[in-house]
Amino acid sequence: MQCLHLRFPNPEPVIQDCRHGTNIKLIVSSGSGVFNNKKAGVWEDFLSLLRFRGINIEKPCNEDAADQCWCPSKCAQSFFTSDTALEYPKMIAAVASIIRSLGENPSRKELLETPKHFLKWLMTFRSSNLDLNLNGHVYVRMECGQPNGIAFHHETKIQSELNLPVWSQCEHHLLPFYGVVHLGYISDKKVSSKVVSLLQSMVHYHGFKLQVQERLTRQIAETVSSLLGSDVIVVVEANHTCMISRGIEKFGSSTATIALLGRFSTEPALRSKFLETIPKMTIS
C-alpha cells in the first residue's frame, strides 16, 4: 500500500519552512499464506512484476514492526506541552465520543492516544495574534531588494511574489487544505527581503485558523494592501482534502480563488498581465 501523508504544520518554524503541506510517501506491506514470510522469493517476484508495470516500489515497511511509526505527524516533535490532555479534558472526551460513535472502541490499544494526537493537530489552528506572527514588525513602506518577478503594462510596473506556501483548515469539515499564494502589486520600487518575509508571515497568519478559501484570499489581499498600497491582486490555489476524500474532486486537482483591490479590480488588462506570470502548474 502506498499512502501520502501531509506534513504536520509547525506554526513557528513553518514561516521559514516551505516544505509544509508537501506529501510524505509511506509504503507498507502485509501478506498471508506464502507471502507471510517477507524474505520469501515470491515477494521479490511480486515486486519485480510491479517494477515491470512501471511501479517503482522501494523497500516497504513491515506492518508488524514494533518500531514502525505509521504517522509522520506522530513521529514529529510535539509542538505542544505534554499537559494538553489535562488542559482540555472535555475536548479529549469529545474526540473519544466521536470515535465511539464510529463504531470503534476508543480503549483499543491503537486508539488510546488518538484523541490527544488529534487535539494537538487541531489546536495548531487556534486564532493567534498578528503582531506575534509578524515578529512585532510595523506596516511600513520599504525600499531596496529583489521581488519574485516584474511585469510591465503600459509603463506600469507590476511586482509579484509567486508560490508562497499556505496551509489552512476548512471550517466546514475540519480538514486541511493547502497550496500556494501568488501576490501582485503595483510599485515603482523594489521591496526589501524583509518585506517579502513579512508577506509570507501574513499568509501563514491568515492560514493558521479555521478558514474558507475565499475569505482567506480576501484577508491576505487586504492585509498586504496595508503594506504595499491599494493596488493588490491575490490568487490562491489549494488542494482540499475535504473534497478529495468525498470524491467531489480528483486527487491532485485544485481550487483557485482571486481577490482584486485598487486598479486590479477596474483594469482587466492589468489583471490579465499579472495572471500570465503565474505558472500553469504550481501545486500537485
LUMLUM-37639 format. One record per residue (C-alpha): x, y, z; residue in three letters; residue number from 1. Coordinates in steps of 0.1 Angstrom, whole numbers, padded with zeros to 4 digits. Example, Ala and Ser with C-alpha at 12.3 -4.5 7.8 and 13.67 -1.06 7.14 Angstrom:
BEGIN
+-------+-------+-------+------+-----+
!    px !    py !    pz ! code ! pos !
+-------+-------+-------+------+-----+
!  0123 ! -0045 !  0078 !  Ala !   1 !
!  0137 ! -0011 !  0071 !  Ser !   2 !
+-------+-------+-------+------+-----+
//
This chain:
BEGIN
+-------+-------+-------+------+-----+
!    px !    py !    pz ! code ! pos !
+-------+-------+-------+------+-----+
!  0000 !  0000 !  0000 !  Met !   1 !
!  0013 !  0034 ! -0010 !  Gln !   2 !
!  0000 !  0063 !  0011 !  Cys !   3 !
!  0006 !  0100 !  0010 !  Leu !   4 !
!  0007 !  0119 !  0044 !  His !   5 !
!  0006 !  0156 !  0047 !  Leu !   6 !
!  0035 !  0171 !  0066 !  Arg !   7 !
!  0024 !  0182 !  0101 !  Phe !   8 !
!  0024 !  0220 !  0102 !  Pro !   9 !
!  0047 !  0236 !  0128 !  Asn !  10 !
!  0032 !  0270 !  0135 !  Pro !  11 !
!  0065 !  0286 !  0144 !  Glu !  12 !
!  0093 !  0274 !  0120 !  Pro !  13 !
!  0068 !  0270 !  0092 !  Val !  14 !
!  0072 !  0306 !  0084 !  Ile !  15 !
!  0107 !  0298 !  0073 !  Gln !  16 !
!  0099 !  0262 !  0062 !  Asp !  17 !
!  0083 !  0259 !  0027 !  Cys !  18 !
!  0082 !  0221 !  0029 !  Arg !  19 !
!  0050 !  0221 !  0050 !  His !  20 !
!  0019 !  0209 !  0031 !  Gly !  21 !
!  0040 !  0186 !  0009 !  Thr !  22 !
!  0033 !  0149 !  0008 !  Asn !  23 !
!  0053 !  0123 !  0026 !  Ile !  24 !
!  0051 !  0089 !  0008 !  Lys !  25 !
!  0048 !  0059 !  0031 !  Leu !  26 !
!  0049 !  0023 !  0017 !  Ile !  27 !
!  0036 ! -0005 !  0039 !  Val !  28 !
!  0033 ! -0042 !  0031 !  Ser !  29 !
!  0014 ! -0072 !  0046 !  Ser !  30 !
!  0009 ! -0107 !  0033 !  Gly !  31 !
! -0007 ! -0141 !  0041 !  Ser !  32 !
!  0000 ! -0176 !  0031 !  Gly !  33 !
!  0032 ! -0179 !  0010 !  Val !  34 !
!  0035 ! -0141 !  0014 !  Phe !  35 !
!  0036 ! -0143 !  0052 !  Asn !  36 !
!  0074 ! -0146 !  0051 !  Asn !  37 !
!  0088 ! -0113 !  0039 !  Lys !  38 !
!  0121 ! -0129 !  0029 !  Lys !  39 !
!  0104 ! -0155 !  0006 !  Ala !  40 !
!  0112 ! -0154 ! -0031 !  Gly !  41 !
!  0076 ! -0147 ! -0040 !  Val !  42 !
!  0079 ! -0112 ! -0026 !  Trp !  43 !
!  0108 ! -0104 ! -0049 !  Glu !  44 !
!  0089 ! -0119 ! -0078 !  Asp !  45 !
!  0059 ! -0097 ! -0069 !  Phe !  46 !
!  0080 ! -0065 ! -0066 !  Leu !  47 !
!  0097 ! -0073 ! -0099 !  Ser !  48 !
!  0063 ! -0076 ! -0116 !  Leu !  49 !
!  0053 ! -0042 ! -0102 !  Leu !  50 !
!  0085 ! -0027 ! -0115 !  Arg !  51 !
!  0078 ! -0043 ! -0149 !  Phe !  52 !
!  0045 ! -0024 ! -0149 !  Arg !  53 !
!  0063 !  0009 ! -0142 !  Gly !  54 !
!  0055 !  0009 ! -0104 !  Ile !  55 !
!  0088 !  0016 ! -0086 !  Asn !  56 !
!  0084 !  0003 ! -0050 !  Ile !  57 !
!  0112 !  0010 ! -0026 !  Glu !  58 !
!  0117 ! -0014 !  0003 !  Lys !  59 !
!  0083 ! -0015 !  0021 !  Pro !  60 !
!  0078 ! -0012 !  0058 !  Cys !  61 !
!  0068 ! -0043 !  0077 !  Asn !  62 !
!  0033 ! -0037 !  0092 !  Glu !  63 !
!  0043 ! -0059 !  0122 !  Asp !  64 !
!  0075 ! -0039 !  0130 !  Ala !  65 !
!  0073 ! -0027 !  0166 !  Ala !  66 !
!  0094 !  0003 !  0159 !  Asp !  67 !
!  0075 !  0014 !  0129 !  Gln !  68 !
!  0058 !  0048 !  0132 !  Cys !  69 !
!  0028 !  0049 !  0109 !  Trp !  70 !
!  0020 !  0086 !  0111 !  Cys !  71 !
!  0047 !  0112 !  0102 !  Pro !  72 !
!  0029 !  0137 !  0124 !  Ser !  73 !
!  0030 !  0113 !  0153 !  Lys !  74 !
!  0067 !  0108 !  0147 !  Cys !  75 !
!  0074 !  0145 !  0145 !  Ala !  76 !
!  0084 !  0165 !  0175 !  Gln !  77 !
!  0054 !  0177 !  0195 !  Ser !  78 !
!  0048 !  0214 !  0193 !  Phe !  79 !
!  0026 !  0214 !  0224 !  Phe !  80 !
!  0031 !  0205 !  0261 !  Thr !  81 !
!  0025 !  0171 !  0275 !  Ser !  82 !
! -0003 !  0186 !  0295 !  Asp !  83 !
! -0026 !  0190 !  0265 !  Thr !  84 !
! -0049 !  0163 !  0277 !  Ala !  85 !
! -0051 !  0178 !  0312 !  Leu !  86 !
! -0057 !  0213 !  0298 !  Glu !  87 !
! -0085 !  0203 !  0275 !  Tyr !  88 !
! -0102 !  0172 !  0291 !  Pro !  89 !
! -0136 !  0179 !  0276 !  Lys !  90 !
! -0122 !  0181 !  0241 !  Met !  91 !
! -0103 !  0148 !  0247 !  Ile !  92 !
! -0136 !  0132 !  0259 !  Ala !  93 !
! -0154 !  0146 !  0229 !  Ala !  94 !
! -0130 !  0131 !  0204 !  Val !  95 !
! -0132 !  0097 !  0222 !  Ala !  96 !
! -0170 !  0100 !  0219 !  Ser !  97 !
! -0167 !  0106 !  0181 !  Ile !  98 !
! -0145 !  0075 !  0178 !  Ile !  99 !
! -0171 !  0055 !  0198 !  Arg ! 100 !
! -0199 !  0068 !  0175 !  Ser ! 101 !
! -0180 !  0055 !  0145 !  Leu ! 102 !
! -0183 !  0020 !  0160 !  Gly ! 103 !
! -0148 !  0018 !  0173 !  Glu ! 104 !
! -0135 !  0013 !  0208 !  Asn ! 105 !
! -0115 !  0043 !  0220 !  Pro ! 106 !
! -0099 !  0020 !  0246 !  Ser ! 107 !
! -0084 ! -0002 !  0219 !  Arg ! 108 !
! -0046 ! -0001 !  0221 !  Lys ! 109 !
! -0041 !  0016 !  0187 !  Glu ! 110 !
! -0067 !  0043 !  0196 !  Leu ! 111 !
! -0057 !  0052 !  0231 !  Leu ! 112 !
! -0035 !  0081 !  0221 !  Glu ! 113 !
! -0057 !  0092 !  0191 !  Thr ! 114 !
! -0078 !  0118 !  0209 !  Pro ! 115 !
! -0046 !  0135 !  0222 !  Lys ! 116 !
! -0029 !  0134 !  0188 !  His ! 117 !
! -0060 !  0148 !  0171 !  Phe ! 118 !
! -0063 !  0176 !  0196 !  Leu ! 119 !
! -0026 !  0186 !  0192 !  Lys ! 120 !
! -0031 !  0188 !  0155 !  Trp ! 121 !
! -0064 !  0207 !  0157 !  Leu ! 122 !
! -0051 !  0233 !  0182 !  Met ! 123 !
! -0025 !  0242 !  0157 !  Thr ! 124 !
! -0052 !  0263 !  0140 !  Phe ! 125 !
! -0061 !  0284 !  0171 !  Arg ! 126 !
! -0065 !  0321 !  0162 !  Ser ! 127 !
! -0033 !  0338 !  0171 !  Ser ! 128 !
! -0020 !  0374 !  0174 !  Asn ! 129 !
! -0010 !  0390 !  0141 !  Leu ! 130 !
!  0018 !  0410 !  0158 !  Asp ! 131 !
!  0033 !  0378 !  0171 !  Leu ! 132 !
!  0032 !  0361 !  0137 !  Asn ! 133 !
!  0048 !  0392 !  0121 !  Leu ! 134 !
!  0075 !  0392 !  0148 !  Asn ! 135 !
!  0064 !  0427 !  0160 !  Gly ! 136 !
!  0071 !  0444 !  0128 !  His ! 137 !
!  0051 !  0475 !  0119 !  Val ! 138 !
!  0035 !  0480 !  0085 !  Tyr ! 139 !
!  0059 !  0504 !  0067 !  Val ! 140 !
!  0068 !  0510 !  0031 !  Arg ! 141 !
!  0103 !  0497 !  0025 !  Met ! 142 !
!  0127 !  0500 ! -0005 !  Glu ! 143 !
!  0156 !  0480 ! -0019 !  Cys ! 144 !
!  0155 !  0443 ! -0025 !  Gly ! 145 !
!  0145 !  0419 ! -0052 !  Gln ! 146 !
!  0109 !  0408 ! -0059 !  Pro ! 147 !
!  0100 !  0374 ! -0073 !  Asn ! 148 !
!  0091 !  0389 ! -0107 !  Gly ! 149 !
!  0083 !  0420 ! -0126 !  Ile ! 150 !
!  0059 !  0426 ! -0154 !  Ala ! 151 !
!  0052 !  0458 ! -0173 !  Phe ! 152 !
!  0019 !  0471 ! -0187 !  His ! 153 !
!  0019 !  0505 ! -0204 !  His ! 154 !
!  0048 !  0517 ! -0182 !  Glu ! 155 !
!  0030 !  0503 ! -0151 !  Thr ! 156 !
!  0054 !  0481 ! -0131 !  Lys ! 157 !
!  0037 !  0450 ! -0116 !  Ile ! 158 !
!  0058 !  0434 ! -0089 !  Gln ! 159 !
!  0049 !  0398 ! -0079 !  Ser ! 160 !
!  0057 !  0372 ! -0053 !  Glu ! 161 !
!  0047 !  0338 ! -0065 !  Leu ! 162 !
!  0043 !  0303 ! -0049 !  Asn ! 163 !
!  0042 !  0314 ! -0013 !  Leu ! 164 !
!  0031 !  0282 !  0006 !  Pro ! 165 !
! -0001 !  0283 !  0026 !  Val ! 166 !
! -0017 !  0258 !  0049 !  Trp ! 167 !
! -0052 !  0261 !  0064 !  Ser ! 168 !
! -0081 !  0243 !  0079 !  Gln ! 169 !
! -0116 !  0241 !  0063 !  Cys ! 170 !
! -0141 !  0254 !  0088 !  Glu ! 171 !
! -0169 !  0233 !  0073 !  His ! 172 !
! -0153 !  0199 !  0077 !  His ! 173 !
! -0123 !  0205 !  0100 !  Leu ! 174 !
! -0100 !  0190 !  0073 !  Leu ! 175 !
! -0069 !  0207 !  0059 !  Pro ! 176 !
! -0064 !  0225 !  0026 !  Phe ! 177 !
! -0031 !  0236 !  0014 !  Tyr ! 178 !
! -0014 !  0252 ! -0016 !  Gly ! 179 !
!  0003 !  0283 ! -0028 !  Val ! 180 !
! -0004 !  0321 ! -0029 !  Val ! 181 !
!  0005 !  0344 ! -0057 !  His ! 182 !
!  0007 !  0381 ! -0048 !  Leu ! 183 !
!  0008 !  0410 ! -0073 !  Gly ! 184 !
!  0011 !  0448 ! -0066 !  Tyr ! 185 !
!  0020 !  0480 ! -0084 !  Ile ! 186 !
!  0052 !  0497 ! -0073 !  Ser ! 187 !
!  0080 !  0517 ! -0089 !  Asp ! 188 !
!  0104 !  0505 ! -0062 !  Lys ! 189 !
!  0116 !  0471 ! -0052 !  Lys ! 190 !
!  0107 !  0459 ! -0018 !  Val ! 191 !
!  0133 !  0445 !  0007 !  Ser ! 192 !
!  0137 !  0408 !  0015 !  Ser ! 193 !
!  0124 !  0418 !  0050 !  Lys ! 194 !
!  0091 !  0428 !  0035 !  Val ! 195 !
!  0090 !  0395 !  0015 !  Val ! 196 !
!  0094 !  0377 !  0048 !  Ser ! 197 !
!  0065 !  0397 !  0062 !  Leu ! 198 !
!  0043 !  0388 !  0032 !  Leu ! 199 !
!  0049 !  0351 !  0040 !  Gln ! 200 !
!  0041 !  0357 !  0076 !  Ser ! 201 !
!  0009 !  0374 !  0067 !  Met ! 202 !
! -0001 !  0344 !  0045 !  Val ! 203 !
!  0006 !  0320 !  0074 !  His ! 204 !
! -0012 !  0341 !  0099 !  Tyr ! 205 !
! -0044 !  0341 !  0079 !  His ! 206 !
! -0040 !  0304 !  0071 !  Gly ! 207 !
! -0035 !  0290 !  0106 !  Phe ! 208 !
! -0071 !  0292 !  0117 !  Lys ! 209 !
! -0105 !  0279 !  0106 !  Leu ! 210 !
! -0110 !  0293 !  0071 !  Gln ! 211 !
! -0127 !  0291 !  0038 !  Val ! 212 !
! -0105 !  0298 !  0008 !  Gln ! 213 !
! -0125 !  0327 ! -0005 !  Glu ! 214 !
! -0122 !  0346 !  0028 !  Arg ! 215 !
! -0085 !  0336 !  0032 !  Leu ! 216 !
! -0078 !  0352 ! -0002 !  Thr ! 217 !
! -0096 !  0384 !  0006 !  Arg ! 218 !
! -0079 !  0387 !  0040 !  Gln ! 219 !
! -0045 !  0383 !  0026 !  Ile ! 220 !
! -0051 !  0409 ! -0001 !  Ala ! 221 !
! -0064 !  0435 !  0025 !  Glu ! 222 !
! -0035 !  0429 !  0048 !  Thr ! 223 !
! -0010 !  0431 !  0020 !  Val ! 224 !
! -0025 !  0464 !  0009 !  Ser ! 225 !
! -0017 !  0480 !  0042 !  Ser ! 226 !
!  0020 !  0473 !  0035 !  Leu ! 227 !
!  0023 !  0478 ! -0003 !  Leu ! 228 !
! -0005 !  0501 ! -0013 !  Gly ! 229 !
! -0041 !  0498 ! -0025 !  Ser ! 230 !
! -0034 !  0481 ! -0059 !  Asp ! 231 !
! -0031 !  0444 ! -0050 !  Val ! 232 !
! -0041 !  0411 ! -0066 !  Ile ! 233 !
! -0040 !  0378 ! -0048 !  Val ! 234 !
! -0046 !  0343 ! -0063 !  Val ! 235 !
! -0047 !  0312 ! -0040 !  Val ! 236 !
! -0045 !  0277 ! -0055 !  Glu ! 237 !
! -0053 !  0250 ! -0030 !  Ala ! 238 !
! -0060 !  0212 ! -0026 !  Asn ! 239 !
! -0089 !  0205 ! -0004 !  His ! 240 !
! -0087 !  0171 !  0014 !  Thr ! 241 !
! -0124 !  0175 !  0024 !  Cys ! 242 !
! -0134 !  0175 ! -0013 !  Met ! 243 !
! -0109 !  0149 ! -0024 !  Ile ! 244 !
! -0119 !  0124 !  0004 !  Ser ! 245 !
! -0156 !  0128 ! -0005 !  Arg ! 246 !
! -0149 !  0122 ! -0042 !  Gly ! 247 !
! -0160 !  0157 ! -0053 !  Ile ! 248 !
! -0125 !  0164 ! -0066 !  Glu ! 249 !
! -0099 !  0141 ! -0080 !  Lys ! 250 !
! -0066 !  0136 ! -0063 !  Phe ! 251 !
! -0043 !  0163 ! -0075 !  Gly ! 252 !
! -0070 !  0188 ! -0085 !  Ser ! 253 !
! -0070 !  0223 ! -0071 !  Ser ! 254 !
! -0093 !  0252 ! -0065 !  Thr ! 255 !
! -0083 !  0287 ! -0074 !  Ala ! 256 !
! -0097 !  0320 ! -0059 !  Thr ! 257 !
! -0088 !  0356 ! -0066 !  Ile ! 258 !
! -0091 !  0389 ! -0047 !  Ala ! 259 !
! -0087 !  0422 ! -0065 !  Leu ! 260 !
! -0081 !  0456 ! -0050 !  Leu ! 261 !
! -0075 !  0491 ! -0065 !  Gly ! 262 !
! -0066 !  0492 ! -0102 !  Arg ! 263 !
! -0066 !  0454 ! -0105 !  Phe ! 264 !
! -0103 !  0454 ! -0099 !  Ser ! 265 !
! -0110 !  0480 ! -0126 !  Thr ! 266 !
! -0085 !  0473 ! -0153 !  Glu ! 267 !
! -0089 !  0439 ! -0169 !  Pro ! 268 !
! -0057 !  0443 ! -0190 !  Ala ! 269 !
! -0036 !  0449 ! -0159 !  Leu ! 270 !
! -0052 !  0419 ! -0142 !  Arg ! 271 !
! -0045 !  0397 ! -0172 !  Ser ! 272 !
! -0009 !  0408 ! -0173 !  Lys ! 273 !
! -0003 !  0395 ! -0138 !  Phe ! 274 !
! -0022 !  0363 ! -0143 !  Leu ! 275 !
!  0001 !  0355 ! -0173 !  Glu ! 276 !
!  0031 !  0354 ! -0149 !  Thr ! 277 !
!  0016 !  0326 ! -0128 !  Ile ! 278 !
!  0030 !  0291 ! -0137 !  Pro ! 279 !
!  0004 !  0268 ! -0152 !  Lys ! 280 !
!  0012 !  0240 ! -0126 !  Met ! 281 !
!  0020 !  0253 ! -0092 !  Thr ! 282 !
!  0007 !  0226 ! -0068 !  Ile ! 283 !
!  0004 !  0189 ! -0070 !  Ser ! 284 !
+-------+-------+-------+------+-----+
//
